[in-house]
């Protein structure tokens, strides 16, 4: 949930310029081997360089949300979609041994 919260916060802050009234669609999919969260927003497309992980330092507070998201999730992908942006976050599930 921390990664999803960070992702939504980033959408509000960066894609919508801190406008809390704009919509963010969140879709949740459960597969046998993973969880998938898909966020769709209609905001400004992000700068691809800002989506890449960069090292944290004591000087800058920027990029910590992206770092947290990438540290927690097993997969993070972004794409520009018709009418907006899609962010897909995936987390592998541990094998249960049950079929």
C-alpha positions as CSV (number, residue, x, y, z in Angstrom):
1,X,0.0,0.0,0.0
2,X,2.9,2.3,0.6
3,X,4.0,2.1,-3.0
4,X,0.5,2.7,-4.3
5,X,0.1,5.7,-1.9
6,X,3.4,7.1,-3.1
7,X,2.4,6.7,-6.8
8,X,-0.9,8.5,-6.3
9,X,0.9,11.3,-4.4
10,X,3.3,11.6,-7.3
11,X,0.4,11.8,-9.8
12,X,-1.3,14.5,-7.7
13,X,1.9,16.5,-7.2
14,X,3.5,16.2,-10.6
15,X,0.8,15.3,-13.2
16,X,-1.9,17.4,-11.7
17,X,0.2,20.2,-10.2
18,X,-1.2,19.6,-6.7
19,X,-4.8,19.7,-7.8
20,X,-6.5,17.2,-5.5
21,X,-9.8,17.3,-7.4
22,X,-8.5,15.6,-10.5
23,X,-9.3,11.8,-10.9
24,X,-6.9,9.0,-10.5
25,X,-8.3,5.6,-11.5
26,X,-6.9,2.6,-9.6
27,X,-7.4,-0.9,-10.8
28,X,-6.4,-3.9,-8.8
29,X,-5.8,-7.3,-10.4
30,X,-5.0,-10.5,-8.5
31,X,-3.2,-13.3,-10.4
32,X,-2.0,-16.7,-9.2
33,X,1.6,-15.4,-9.0
34,X,1.3,-11.6,-8.5
35,X,-0.7,-8.6,-7.5
36,X,-1.0,-5.8,-10.1
37,X,-2.0,-2.2,-9.5
38,X,-2.7,0.0,-12.5
39,X,-3.1,3.8,-12.1
40,X,-4.5,5.9,-14.9
41,X,-4.4,9.7,-14.8
42,X,-5.2,12.4,-17.3
43,X,-2.4,14.7,-16.3
44,X,0.8,15.9,-17.8
45,X,3.1,13.2,-19.0
46,X,6.1,12.8,-16.7
47,X,9.7,13.4,-17.7
48,X,11.1,9.8,-18.3
49,X,14.3,10.7,-16.5
50,X,12.3,11.4,-13.3
51,X,10.9,7.8,-13.5
52,X,14.3,6.2,-13.4
53,X,15.7,5.3,-10.1
54,X,18.5,7.5,-8.8
55,X,20.5,7.3,-5.7
56,X,19.3,9.0,-2.5
57,X,21.4,11.6,-0.9
58,X,21.2,13.9,2.1
59,X,21.1,16.9,-0.1
60,X,17.9,16.4,-2.1
61,X,14.5,15.2,-1.0
62,X,13.4,14.7,-4.6
63,X,13.1,11.2,-6.0
64,X,12.4,9.5,-2.7
65,X,8.9,8.4,-3.7
66,X,10.2,6.8,-6.9
67,X,12.9,5.1,-4.9
68,X,10.4,3.7,-2.4
69,X,8.1,2.5,-5.1
70,X,10.9,0.7,-7.0
71,X,12.3,-0.8,-3.7
72,X,9.0,-2.3,-2.7
73,X,7.5,-3.4,-6.0
74,X,8.9,-6.2,-8.2
75,X,7.8,-4.4,-11.4
76,X,7.2,-0.8,-12.3
77,X,6.3,0.3,-15.8
78,X,5.0,3.5,-17.3
79,X,3.3,4.2,-20.6
80,X,1.6,7.1,-22.3
81,X,-2.0,5.9,-23.1
82,X,-4.7,7.6,-25.1
83,X,-6.0,10.4,-22.9
84,X,-3.5,10.0,-20.1
85,X,-0.8,8.0,-18.3
86,X,-0.7,4.4,-17.2
87,X,1.5,3.3,-14.3
88,X,1.6,-0.5,-13.6
89,X,3.0,-1.8,-10.3
90,X,3.4,-5.5,-9.8
91,X,4.3,-7.5,-6.7
92,X,5.1,-11.2,-6.9
93,X,3.2,-13.5,-4.5
94,X,5.0,-16.3,-2.6
95,X,4.3,-19.7,-3.9
96,X,1.9,-21.6,-1.6
97,X,2.4,-25.1,-3.1
98,X,-1.4,-25.3,-3.6
99,X,-2.8,-25.8,-7.1
